[in-house]
């Protein structure tokens, strides 16, 4: 997916370079290249973000259960 995004940005940079003015080039690059690419990567990156969040939540719950188990073990030793 990233190779497609890089290719599209390359094309839009070349399009922006051929514009008649600097302002038109910047607007072309922004509206044809950067914004659509950012939106595409954000939309298709959603499942990865959800998996990462679930993994972090499970690690946090595992850590808290191990910590609470460790506290219970110490309280029994007294």
Buried (B, 14 or more C-beta within 10 A) or exposed (E): EEEEBEEBBEEBBEBBEEBEEEEEBEEBBEEBBBEBBEEBEEEEEEEEEEEEEEEEEEEEEEEEEEEEEEEEEEEEEE
